Amino acid sequence: MSHSRRTLFERLRISMTWFFTLFVIILAIFGQSSYQASLLGKILFALGGSLAAIGAFGRLWCSLYISGYKNNTLISEGPYSLCRNPLYFFSFIGALGVGFSMGNFTVPVMIIAAFTFYYPLVVSGEEARLAVIHGERFHNYCKITPAFFPRFSALNEPGEYTVQTKLFRKDLGDAIWFIWIVFFLQLIASLRTLDYIPTLFTLY
């Protein structure tokens, strides 16, 4: 298969992400945290909300740079000077935030496992395609830029940057869905407290 074509994992990425999200929502609706009424539960929620906000704003930062430029231009400034896949990094942080906001450790561990298994396969396909498109420039970029975990000392921001505003506006909703889910989870927890939703199992 040509590297210029998307791999199977890339084509299924969005569908599998939504499937996993639906599974987590089902856990949130019918599962109750064993730490819900404790100080630890409150700490986990605060941690989750903070991580979800970081993930959302990080994704917004990435969208500002890549909206309209994703494949035809090699972006190496802003968040893309910190690591090669900042959108996935901030997605990971935001997803962890959603997990911790549920007040348990089960879902965050599942999220870590899912990212560890799945996203390297997606990234390898994307980077193989970018290597074909951008050639030596991309290889040089890979040599100096970490793949996933940011190196904040390498931050390079231009004084001015042209943003494709219509495309950026369309990306806004996708960028902040972590925050929406945290609010939704709080609504579910409130309804469960009022006995409108049954508890079918306990999450630890």
N, C-alpha and C positions, 0 to 999 in steps of 0.2 A: 504494500500500500504506500502511496506517495505521502511524504511528510507534509506536503502542502494541504492535504485533506485532514479533516478533523477525525480523531480516533473515536472508537466506540464510547469510551468513557467520557470524552468531551461532549459527544452528542447526547448522552444520557445524563449529563451533570445536573441540569435544571430539574429534570423529572425526578431523579433520585434525591435531590435536595429537598424538593417539596414532599416526597414520600416520607423522608426521614422527619421533616418538620411536622407533618400530619401525625406521625407516630408519637412524637414528643408531646404534641397538643393533646392526644388521647391520654397519655400518661398524666398530663397536667389536669385534665378534666376529672378523671376517675381515681387518681392516686393522691394520697395526702402525705406530706412530709412528716416523718417522725419527730422532726425538730421544729415544727411549725410554731408552737407556743413558747419555745425556749429562746434564750438570748442568742444561741448559735443560729437559730433560724432567721432571726432578724439581721444578724451579721452577714449570713449568706445572701439574704435578699439585697442588702445594701451593696455588697460586693458585686452581685449580679447586675444590679441596676447601673453601677459605675462602669463595669466592663461592657455592658450593652451600649451605653452612651459613647464610650471610647470607640467601640466597633462601628457604630453608626457614623460618627464624625470622621473616623478614619476612612470609611468607604466614601463619604462625601468628598473628602480630600482627594482620593484616588479618582473619583468620577470627574472632578474638576479638570484633571490632567488628561484623562483618556477619552472623554466623550467625543466621538467623531474621529479619534486618532488611533483606535485600538490596534489595528493590524498594519495599516499602511505607513505608520510612523513609529520609530523606535523611541519610546518615551524613557528617558533616563534622568529626569529631574523631579523635584518634589518628593513625594513618597517613593517614587521609583528609583531614587538615588539611595534610599535606605536598604531596599531589597528588591528582588526581581518580581516578586508576587505579593505586593502589599495589599491588594484587594482581597486575596485569600487569607492573608495574615489577619487583617482587621475583621474579616468574616468569621474567622476562628475565634477571635477575642469576643466578638459580639455574640456568637453562638454559645460560648462558655458563659457569658453573662446571662443569657436566657436560661441556661441550665441551672446556674447558681441561684437565680431569682426564684426558682421553684423551691428553694430551701432544702435541697438534698444534695448528696454526692453521686447518686446513681446516674442521673442524666449527664452531668459534666464528664464522668468517666466514659459514658457511651459516646459523647461528642468527640472526646479526644481520640477514642478508638476509631471512630468513623473517619475523622480527618487523617489520622495516621495511615489508614489503609487506602482511602479513596483518593485524596487530593494529590499525592505524589504521582499517581497514574495520570490524572488530568494534566498536571503541570508538565510532565515529561512529554506528552503529546503536543501541548501548546508550544513548549520551548523548541521542540524539533521543527515545528512549522515556522516559528520565528527565525530559526537559524537558516532555513531555506530562503525566507523572504529578505532578511537583512544581512546574511552572510557574516563577513569578518567583523563588522560593527557589533553584531550581537555577541559573537564569541569574545570580543574584547570587553564588552559590558559584563558578561558572565564572570570573567576573570577578576573583576574588581568589585562586584556587587553580590552579596549573599543571596541565596535562593529564597529563603522564607523568613528567617528571623532578622529583623532590622538591625543595621549598624548605624545608630543615630549620629555618631560623629561624622558620618559621610554625607549628611544632609546638604544638598545643593539645590537652591531655589533661585529661579530667574527673577530679575527685577520686574519684568512684564511677561505675561503669558496670554495668548489668544485663546479664549474659551468659546466653544460652539454652544451658545446659550440654549437653543431649542433642545438639543440633544442632552445637555446637562439637566435641564428641567425635567425631561422624561426619566432621567436616572435618579431623581431625588427620592421618589417613592421606594425604589429598590434599596436605596442606601440606608434608609432609616427604619426598615421593617423590624429590626431587633427591638426598638423602643416600643413599637406598636404591640409586639408579642408580650413584652413585659407588662404593659398595661392590661392586656387581655388576660394574662395569668393572674393578675391581681383581682380582676373582676371575677374570675372563676373561683379564686380562694374565698372571696366575699360571699358568693352564692353558696359555696359549700358550708361556710360558717352558719349561714341561715337555713341550712338543710334543704336547699333547693336542688342540690346535686349530691347523689350518693357517693360514698367512699368505698371503692371496691378493693383497694390494696394500699399498702404503705410503702413509701419510698424512703430509703435510708441514705 
